[in-house]
Amino acid sequence: MKDNRKNYQGQHILAQGVLSDTDTWTTGINNNVLVFGPTGAGKTRHYVKPNILNAHESMIISDTKGSLYEELRPALMKKGYRVLNIDFTDLSSGFGYNPLDYIRYNEQTDSYSEQDILTLADCLVESRRSNDPFWDLAAKQYLEVLIGYVLEALPEEEHDLRYVVKAFNMMKTDTFKDMMRELQVMKPNSTTWLRFKAMEDNTKADRTDACIRAILAANLDSLVFDEALALYGKLNRVKFEDLGRKKTAVFLTVSDTDRSLDRLANAFITQALQALCRSADKDYPDHRLDIPVRFYLDDFATNVTIPDFDRIISVIRSREIYVSVVLQSITQLTSLYGDACAKTILNNCDQMLYLGGQDLETAGLVSEKSNKSLYTILSMPLDDAFLFIRGQEPRLVHKYEVSEQASETETVSKTVHRDQTERPYDYFEDEPFL
């Protein structure tokens, strides 16, 4: 079996003079990193950018400011990276992405993966976390029928969201019922037909059916304007599996002010995680990608709510897939995923970097983990950060700084070292770490 351990042996920048080895075979910890810091704390400057420049792995990078691609592309290309951009703020530029590309087809059974259809519908229909989940679940069921029909009944060149919406616009007509009956004749064992029959119970109640379709229409409207349709049909589209074979950086430009395409970003990241996990299991004898892949989920809570992320983050380590979850506060995480799932996400990040802030819940978590007073955490100097690594004592560190006198790529390689000592901090002398 081919030995690819050299591809896993790199170093990840956590703070000035503090690196973490990425060879999990040796360290025994995962490479998932959780970064907390409010606006202006330097999450991108002190953590994201230095690590992209120092990278040895493939990357998918959420770029909420839209500047990282242009700024870092030349340096990455010099290092031999293939650099791609998916721009959800300007869909006419960059590479294409069609969510239906990642629904698996089984030639033996002549069927499409039900699991993949369910996942995509879950990504595209916003969960409103109301006390009555019926409406969201029903809207997802309607969408599952539409996606299934497009895949099973239409030619491959029409397998995209444009035709899903065309089918949706016909849903209330007798023609749509005729289309479904034809599908039953063509494919008697079609699960799409079975879903349609279950859905018909709702369509018999006009008011209920109208409400469900209104919810689904609101979720689909932002995904089918002209630029979005062009995105799905571009010839150059991302192949997630290629990231595990060749060093690639995919910059996902998303807006932190226009939330209309959040669900498409959800689908992109979710399908990337799942496709890479499947590739590791299917294409590699040891179930580890040849080239590790790291997801930089900057401003994570602002733009994406990945279905089942608490379970996904628990299983990616063995496949050489890592995530860096970058947040403003713990409150963001719990508001999107709920308390139990948020704790699972926290517990599956063996490294946590706290860059300061005024959020009391986040500061309270750091206070408890470091055995320091809440006042001490809230009054931490702006240039400092708290670092937590599983199996090590908490430490106060300096935020990483790139020298302005040299190019960033040269500076990272020269100034990073393995020294994990830190300077003394007088105001901590009366509060020894556990």
C-alpha positions in Angstrom: 0.0 0.0 0.0 1.3 3.4 -0.9 2.6 5.4 2.1 1.3 8.9 2.0 2.2 9.9 5.5 4.5 12.6 4.2 1.4 14.4 2.9 0.0 14.5 6.4 3.1 15.8 8.1 2.7 19.5 8.2 2.3 22.3 10.7 -0.6 24.5 11.5 -0.1 28.0 12.8 -2.0 28.7 16.0 -0.2 31.7 17.5 3.2 33.5 17.4 5.8 30.7 17.8 3.2 28.1 18.4 2.5 25.4 15.8 0.5 22.2 15.8 1.7 19.1 14.0 -1.0 17.8 11.6 0.1 14.2 11.5 -2.7 12.7 13.6 -1.0 9.3 13.5 1.6 10.8 15.8 -0.2 13.4 17.8 -3.3 11.4 18.7 -5.5 14.5 18.3 -7.7 15.7 15.5 -6.8 18.7 13.3 -10.1 20.5 13.8 -9.7 24.1 15.1 -12.3 26.4 16.7 -11.5 30.1 16.6 -13.5 32.7 18.5 -13.2 36.5 18.0 -15.5 39.4 17.4 -15.3 41.8 14.4 -11.9 43.4 14.4 -10.2 40.7 16.6 -8.1 39.5 13.6 -9.6 36.1 12.9 -8.6 36.4 9.2 -5.4 38.4 9.7 -3.9 36.4 12.6 -5.2 32.9 11.8 -6.8 32.3 8.4 -4.4 34.1 6.1 -1.2 32.9 7.6 -2.4 29.3 7.5 -3.5 29.5 3.9 -0.1 30.9 2.9 1.7 28.1 5.0 -0.6 25.4 3.7 0.5 21.9 2.6 -3.1 20.6 2.1 -6.0 21.2 -0.2 -8.5 23.8 1.1 -12.0 25.1 0.7 -12.1 28.6 2.0 -15.2 30.6 2.7 -14.4 34.2 1.9 -17.0 36.6 3.2 -15.1 39.7 2.4 -14.3 38.6 -1.2 -10.7 39.7 -0.9 -8.8 36.5 -0.1 -9.0 35.0 -3.6 -7.4 38.0 -5.3 -4.9 38.6 -2.5 -3.6 35.0 -2.0 -4.1 33.5 -5.4 -0.6 34.5 -6.8 1.2 33.1 -3.7 -0.7 29.8 -3.9 -0.1 29.4 -7.6 3.7 29.8 -7.0 3.5 26.9 -4.6 1.9 24.8 -7.3 -1.7 25.0 -6.2 -4.7 24.8 -8.5 -6.7 27.9 -7.4 -10.5 28.0 -8.1 -13.1 30.6 -7.2 -16.9 30.0 -6.8 -18.3 33.5 -6.4 -21.8 33.7 -5.0 -21.7 37.5 -5.1 -21.1 37.5 -8.8 -22.3 34.3 -10.3 -21.3 35.2 -13.8 -17.6 34.9 -12.9 -15.6 32.0 -11.6 -16.2 28.2 -11.8 -19.6 26.6 -11.9 -21.5 24.5 -9.4 -24.6 22.4 -9.9 -25.9 20.7 -6.8 -27.5 17.9 -8.7 -24.1 16.8 -10.0 -23.5 15.3 -6.5 -26.5 13.0 -6.3 -25.1 9.5 -6.9 -26.5 7.2 -9.6 -26.4 3.4 -9.1 -26.2 1.7 -12.5 -27.1 -1.7 -11.0 -30.4 -0.6 -9.6 -30.9 2.2 -12.1 -31.7 4.6 -9.3 -30.5 7.8 -7.7 -29.4 8.0 -4.1 -32.3 8.7 -1.8 -29.9 9.9 0.9 -28.3 12.5 -1.4 -31.7 13.8 -2.5 -32.8 14.1 1.2 -29.6 15.9 2.0 -29.9 18.4 -0.8 -33.5 19.2 0.0 -32.5 19.7 3.6 -29.9 22.2 2.5 -32.2 24.2 0.2 -35.2 24.5 2.4 -34.5 26.8 5.4 -35.4 25.3 8.8 -37.1 28.0 10.7 -36.9 26.2 14.1 -40.6 26.8 14.8 -42.6 24.8 17.3 -44.4 23.2 14.4 -41.9 21.5 12.0 -44.7 20.2 9.8 -44.4 23.0 7.2 -40.7 22.8 6.7 -40.8 19.0 6.5 -43.7 19.1 4.0 -41.8 21.7 1.8 -38.8 19.4 1.8 -40.9 16.4 0.8 -42.3 18.4 -2.1 -38.8 19.3 -3.2 -37.6 15.7 -2.9 -40.4 14.7 -5.3 -39.3 17.5 -7.8 -35.6 16.6 -7.6 -36.3 12.9 -8.0 -38.5 13.5 -11.0 -35.9 15.7 -12.8 -33.3 13.0 -12.3 -35.4 10.0 -13.2 -37.4 11.4 -16.1 -35.4 14.1 -17.8 -32.2 13.8 -19.9 -28.9 14.3 -18.1 -28.3 17.8 -19.7 -31.5 19.0 -17.8 -30.3 17.8 -14.4 -30.1 21.1 -12.6 -32.2 23.4 -10.4 -33.7 25.2 -13.4 -35.7 22.2 -14.3 -36.6 21.5 -10.7 -38.3 24.9 -10.6 -40.0 24.3 -14.0 -41.5 21.1 -12.5 -42.5 23.0 -9.4 -44.4 25.6 -11.5 -46.4 22.7 -13.0 -47.1 21.0 -9.6 -50.7 22.2 -9.2 -51.7 21.2 -12.7 -53.2 18.0 -14.1 -50.2 17.8 -16.4 -47.9 17.3 -13.4 -50.0 14.3 -12.3 -49.8 12.9 -15.8 -46.0 13.3 -15.7 -45.9 11.4 -12.4 -48.1 8.6 -13.8 -45.8 8.3 -16.8 -42.9 8.0 -14.4 -44.6 5.1 -12.6 -45.1 3.3 -15.9 -41.5 3.9 -16.9 -40.1 3.0 -13.4 -42.6 1.0 -11.4 -40.2 0.9 -8.4 -39.6 4.6 -8.4 -39.3 6.1 -5.0 -40.2 9.5 -6.5 -43.6 8.0 -7.4 -44.0 6.7 -3.8 -43.2 10.1 -2.4 -45.6 11.7 -4.7 -48.4 9.4 -3.5 -47.6 10.3 0.1 -47.5 14.0 -0.9 -51.0 13.7 -2.4 -52.6 13.6 1.1 -51.5 17.3 1.5 -52.5 18.3 -2.0 -56.1 17.3 -1.3 -56.4 20.1 1.3 -56.2 23.2 -0.8 -55.2 25.6 1.9 -52.5 23.3 3.3 -51.1 22.6 -0.1 -51.0 26.3 -0.9 -49.1 27.1 2.3 -46.5 24.4 1.6 -46.0 25.5 -2.0 -45.6 29.1 -0.8 -42.9 28.1 1.6 -41.1 26.1 -1.1 -41.4 29.0 -3.6 -39.8 31.4 -1.1 -36.8 29.0 -0.8 -36.4 28.4 -4.5 -37.0 32.0 -5.8 -33.5 33.2 -5.0 -31.9 30.2 -6.7 -33.3 30.6 -10.2 -32.5 34.1 -11.4 -30.5 34.4 -14.6 -27.0 34.5 -13.1 -27.8 31.4 -10.9 -29.0 29.5 -13.9 -25.7 30.3 -15.6 -23.8 29.0 -12.6 -25.4 25.5 -12.9 -24.7 25.2 -16.6 -21.0 26.2 -16.7 -18.7 23.7 -18.3 -16.0 24.2 -15.8 -17.4 23.0 -12.5 -15.8 21.9 -9.3 -15.1 18.2 -8.8 -14.7 17.8 -5.0 -13.0 14.4 -5.3 -10.0 16.1 -7.1 -9.1 18.0 -3.9 -7.9 14.7 -2.4 -5.6 14.0 -5.4 -4.0 17.3 -6.2 -3.3 20.4 -4.0 -6.2 22.7 -4.7 -7.6 25.8 -3.1 -11.2 26.6 -3.7 -12.3 30.1 -2.6 -16.0 30.3 -1.9 -17.0 33.9 -2.0 -20.1 34.5 0.0 -21.8 37.7 1.1 -22.0 38.7 4.8 -24.8 41.2 4.0 -26.9 39.5 1.2 -28.2 36.3 2.6 -30.2 35.2 -0.4 -27.7 32.5 -1.5 -26.9 31.1 1.9 -28.7 27.9 1.1 -26.6 27.3 -2.0 -23.5 27.8 0.1 -25.0 25.3 2.6 -25.4 22.8 -0.2 -21.9 23.4 -1.5 -20.1 22.8 1.8 -22.3 19.9 2.8 -21.9 18.1 -0.6 -18.1 18.8 -0.5 -17.8 17.2 2.9 -19.8 14.2 1.9 -18.2 13.7 -1.5 -14.7 13.8 0.1 -15.7 11.3 2.8 -17.1 9.0 0.1 -14.0 9.4 -2.0 -11.8 8.5 1.0 -13.9 5.3 1.7 -14.1 4.2 -1.9 -11.0 5.3 -3.7 -8.2 4.8 -1.1 -7.2 1.4 0.4 -6.6 3.0 3.8 -9.6 5.3 3.6 -7.5 8.4 3.9 -7.3 11.0 1.1 -3.8 11.2 -0.5 -3.9 15.0 0.0 -5.6 16.2 3.2 -8.4 18.7 2.8 -9.1 21.6 5.3 -12.3 23.7 5.3 -11.8 27.2 6.5 -15.3 28.1 7.5 -14.8 31.8 8.2 -17.7 33.6 9.8 -19.2 30.1 10.0 -22.4 31.0 11.7 -23.1 34.0 9.4 -23.6 32.0 6.2 -23.9 28.3 6.6 -26.0 25.8 8.6 -24.7 22.4 7.5 -27.2 19.6 8.1 -25.8 17.0 10.6 -22.6 18.9 11.0 -22.3 17.6 14.6 -22.1 14.1 13.2 -19.9 14.9 10.2 -17.2 16.6 12.3 -17.1 13.4 14.5 -16.0 11.1 11.6 -13.8 13.2 9.2 -10.6 12.8 11.2 -9.8 9.3 10.0 -10.3 10.4 6.4 -7.8 13.3 6.6 -10.4 16.0 6.4 -10.2 18.9 8.8 -12.3 21.9 9.6 -11.4 25.3 11.0 -14.6 26.8 12.4 -14.3 30.6 12.8 -17.0 32.3 14.9 -17.7 35.5 16.7 -19.2 33.9 19.8 -20.5 30.6 21.2 -24.0 32.2 21.0 -23.9 32.0 17.2 -23.2 28.3 17.3 -25.9 27.4 19.8 -28.5 29.6 18.1 -28.1 27.7 14.8 -27.5 24.1 16.0 -29.0 24.0 19.5 -27.2 23.4 22.7 -26.6 19.6 22.4 -25.2 19.8 18.8 -23.1 22.9 19.6 -21.5 21.0 22.5 -20.7 18.1 20.1 -19.1 20.5 17.6 -17.0 22.1 20.5 -15.9 18.7 21.8 -14.7 17.6 18.3 -12.3 20.5 17.9 -9.2 19.5 19.8 -7.7 23.0 19.4 -9.4 26.2 20.3 -8.1 29.7 19.9 -9.9 32.6 21.7 -8.9 36.1 20.3 -10.9 38.1 22.9 -14.2 39.8 22.9 -17.1 41.0 25.1 -19.5 38.2 24.7 -20.1 36.9 28.3 -21.1 33.4 27.3 -17.9 32.9 25.3 -15.8 34.5 27.9 -17.4 32.3 30.5 -16.5 29.2 28.6 -12.9 30.4 28.3 -12.9 31.3 32.0 -14.1 27.8 33.0 -11.6 26.1 30.7 -8.6 28.2 31.8 -9.5 28.4 35.5 -9.3 32.2 35.3 -11.7 34.8 36.5 -14.2 36.3 34.0 -12.7 39.7 34.6 -9.3 38.4 33.6 -10.7 37.0 30.4 -12.6 40.1 29.4 -9.6 42.4 30.1 -7.1 40.4 28.1 -4.7 42.6 26.1 -5.7 43.0 22.4 -2.5 41.4 21.1 -3.0 38.3 23.1 -5.1 35.2 22.8 -5.9 32.1 24.8 -5.0 28.7 23.3 -6.4 25.3 24.3 -5.1 22.1 22.9 -6.4 18.7 24.2 -3.8 17.1 26.4 -2.0 20.4 27.2 -2.4 23.1 29.7 -4.2 26.3 28.6 -1.8 29.1 27.7 -1.8 32.8 27.0 -0.1 33.5 23.6 0.6 36.3 21.2 -1.6 36.5 18.1 0.4 35.6 15.0 1.8 38.5 13.1 3.1 38.5 9.5 6.1 40.8 9.0 5.5 43.8 6.8 9.1 43.9 5.6 8.9 40.7 3.5 6.4 39.0 1.3 3.9 37.0 3.3 4.9 33.6 1.8 8.5 34.2 2.8 7.7 35.5 6.2 5.5 32.5 7.2 8.2 30.0 6.3 10.9 31.9 8.1 9.3 33.0 11.3 7.3 30.0 12.2 9.0 27.6 14.6 8.3 24.8 17.1 9.1 26.8 20.2 6.0 26.5 22.4 7.2 28.7 25.3 5.6 31.9 26.0 6.7 35.1 27.7 5.6 35.7 31.4 2.5 37.7 32.1 2.7 39.5 35.4 -1.0 40.0 35.8 -1.5 36.2 35.7 1.0 35.3 38.4 -1.7 35.1 41.1 -3.8 32.7 39.0 -1.8 29.6 38.1 -3.2 27.4 35.4 -4.5 24.0 36.5 
